[in-house]
Amino acid sequence: MSEQNEISASQLRWRCRRGMLELDMLLNAYVEMEYDNLSAEDKALFLKLLDYQDQELLGFLLEKKEPSDVTISALITKIRSICNSKFNCMKAIE
Amino acid sequence: MAAIQRRKFDTLIIGAGGGGLRAALKLSDADASVAVVSKVFPTRSHTVAAQGGMNAALANVLPDNWHWHMFDTIKGSDYLGDQDAIEYMCRAAPKAVYELEHFGVPFSRLDNGKIYQRPFGGQSQNFGGDQAARTCAAADRTGHAILHSLYQQNIRARTHFFDEYFSVDLLKNDEGHVLGALIFNIHDGQPIIIEAKTTLLATGGAGQLYRTTTNAMINTGDGLGMALRAGVPLQDMEFFQFHPTGIAGRGMLITEGARGEGGYLVNGDGERLMERYAPKAKDLASRDVVSRAIATEIREGRGCGPNKDYVMLKLDHLGEAVIQKRLPGIRQTCMTFLGIDPAEAAIPVFPTAHYTMGGIPTNRNGQVVMPVKDTPEEVIEGLYAAGECACVSVHGANRLGGNSLLDILVFGRAAANHIIDYLKENRYHRSMDEASVNKAMARFQRWDKKAEDGGESVSALRDELKAVMEQHCGVFRNDEVLKEGVQKIEQLAERLKEATIGDHSDTFNTARVEALELENLMACGLATMHSACARRESRGAHSRIDYPERDDKNWMRHSLYSFESGLDYKPVRTKPVSVDSFPPKPRVY
């Protein structure tokens, strides 16, 4: 855990660079909006989520698939909720 | 400063998408020592996003042969594609599919056990006759399946991966031989010199040049920037494929299927805009027509929203049941990224940048070529390119669906084959030129300059670049708009030289990576804008309002843009390898 305690925002941000635009946007929104509120455990769990393959992650985040791990499932719900507040208003379109 | 670490390999491959990994596998299986450098973990490369499939004339569903595939690709390219390379690709396609099958790609099957093939736009039987079915797919995750299979095979073949390393610049000697690259570890900021007898650029496209794009954030044209800085021109960069209906301000695709199901576009006055631009086909007109119509409406002040900078795609009249049954993915995407249920409200859309047809000029062996004196295609020893960053050119002015995965696999393999022969004749590393190393290090260290010197921010300049590209080199192009674009981007490039970053740490310094990426994007932007401004015709994806026709007499030639010489041109290779040429004809469907 000691190494994970030191996970920086930029390290997480880099791991959020994915092969798909949709994932870039959703995962980066979570880091941008939530990093300061995350505990070491939260960061470690997020890092675990980032180990999933891109297609699988996209399935989770667009609610096409349900993760079998309940902690991951709760994290997905949280990310979706945060992204809702970022993306789900027409004003956000620049 | 401590001496820079050095590593030696037979081949350095920059980029770990399908093109890079296909080449790496062939080389590792031939017992070459191969380093693959990737700024992200390999299976997070953009190949993973390719859903459609891969073309090959297998004739499993409908009659087909490679010659018809070749015709369709040449016609699709609006006769700017090189016919020898296109013949090579179409002939090699079936073998490329079978190889992938052996590597473990789970292609979708027909009941008789053969590989399923779906019809795609631009495919025909008998040279423009009935629709063909040529696209092999692994459900809707073909790119993902290919990338993962190739990665696992490379692990088996003991390819050496440098994951999360960023490539700064190519290294050359006095004679112009490319001898590797300077890279650095994103984890700790430490530079490494990779000395290689051969270097393959496979870094993908540059969709991040545009504000609205389908491309992932990693698609920053890194190999294209490296090539330009190494004195290699970029070819046909004015040809950038746009999809008409991306989600405005976001970029994701809303497939043509939405309009196919009865969706239609409306402007800020609530009018069905396509009735004026394509009275017959209306919303089902071809991609370039719909894209231009949207851009024209916005330019003339008939856009929607507070800034009038998008139009609306209406689907709500179709009813919830139809949308849920036929377009469930689109519904979920809209709800996630807009908070809009298309069953209840219209979707804001804008043309979205999708694919870079231009790139680093290569021959069909993947060798990078450039004009030297009177020779239009002199080989640069030791340097290869494959995939979206390369311009072979098989896509010419417009790429057909299903041909991009094919391109990366066929030419990744072809480059590896040539490299294997090259390595047999070039058994020793050439001595490294320290001036080249110093130049690359200077670029790397240039971003150590402190912010108190008052430089502009990288992110602000990146936003400006994307806006300039969208406004001046998007789907609406004319002389006035482009000339103004050239001026603006030249000024932006100058300002970038003085920009600074706030973070000078070594550990995961993403600010430095983003600054280096912006330099690459700026290089691509310069090439794209200059090439587009000079080409006074409309061909494929390059559509000029002031020159609406294709002009084969003056413009059936490839553009070449370099920092050293500006614009130059070379002829299209109209002679195939073994069959007769396809002479240019009007491109009508």
Chai-1 contact restraints between the chains, C-beta under 6 A:
chainA,res_idxA,chainB,res_idxB,connection_type,confidence,min_distance_angstrom,max_distance_angstrom,comment,restraint_id
A,S8,B,F508,contact,1.0,0.0,6.0,A-B,restraint_1
A,S10,B,F508,contact,1.0,0.0,6.0,A-B,restraint_2
A,S10,B,T510,contact,1.0,0.0,6.0,A-B,restraint_3
A,Q11,B,F508,contact,1.0,0.0,6.0,A-B,restraint_4
A,R13,B,T510,contact,1.0,0.0,6.0,A-B,restraint_5
A,W14,B,F508,contact,1.0,0.0,6.0,A-B,restraint_6
A,W14,B,T510,contact,1.0,0.0,6.0,A-B,restraint_7
A,R17,B,V40,contact,1.0,0.0,6.0,A-B,restraint_8
A,R17,B,M217,contact,1.0,0.0,6.0,A-B,restraint_9
A,R17,B,I218,contact,1.0,0.0,6.0,A-B,restraint_10
A,R18,B,R44,contact,1.0,0.0,6.0,A-B,restraint_11
A,G19,B,R44,contact,1.0,0.0,6.0,A-B,restraint_12
A,G19,B,S45,contact,1.0,0.0,6.0,A-B,restraint_13
A,G19,B,H46,contact,1.0,0.0,6.0,A-B,restraint_14
A,G19,B,V48,contact,1.0,0.0,6.0,A-B,restraint_15
A,G19,B,A49,contact,1.0,0.0,6.0,A-B,restraint_16
A,G19,B,A216,contact,1.0,0.0,6.0,A-B,restraint_17
A,M20,B,A49,contact,1.0,0.0,6.0,A-B,restraint_18
A,M20,B,A216,contact,1.0,0.0,6.0,A-B,restraint_19
A,L21,B,A216,contact,1.0,0.0,6.0,A-B,restraint_20
A,L21,B,G251,contact,1.0,0.0,6.0,A-B,restraint_21
A,D24,B,A216,contact,1.0,0.0,6.0,A-B,restraint_22
A,D24,B,M217,contact,1.0,0.0,6.0,A-B,restraint_23
A,D54,B,V48,contact,1.0,0.0,6.0,A-B,restraint_24
A,Q55,B,R141,contact,1.0,0.0,6.0,A-B,restraint_25
A,Q55,B,H144,contact,1.0,0.0,6.0,A-B,restraint_26
A,L62,B,Q332,contact,1.0,0.0,6.0,A-B,restraint_27
A,L62,B,T336,contact,1.0,0.0,6.0,A-B,restraint_28
A,F87,B,F337,contact,1.0,0.0,6.0,A-B,restraint_29
A,N88,B,G339,contact,1.0,0.0,6.0,A-B,restraint_30
A,I93,B,A248,contact,1.0,0.0,6.0,A-B,restraint_31
A,I93,B,G249,contact,1.0,0.0,6.0,A-B,restraint_32
A,E94,B,G249,contact,1.0,0.0,6.0,A-B,restraint_33
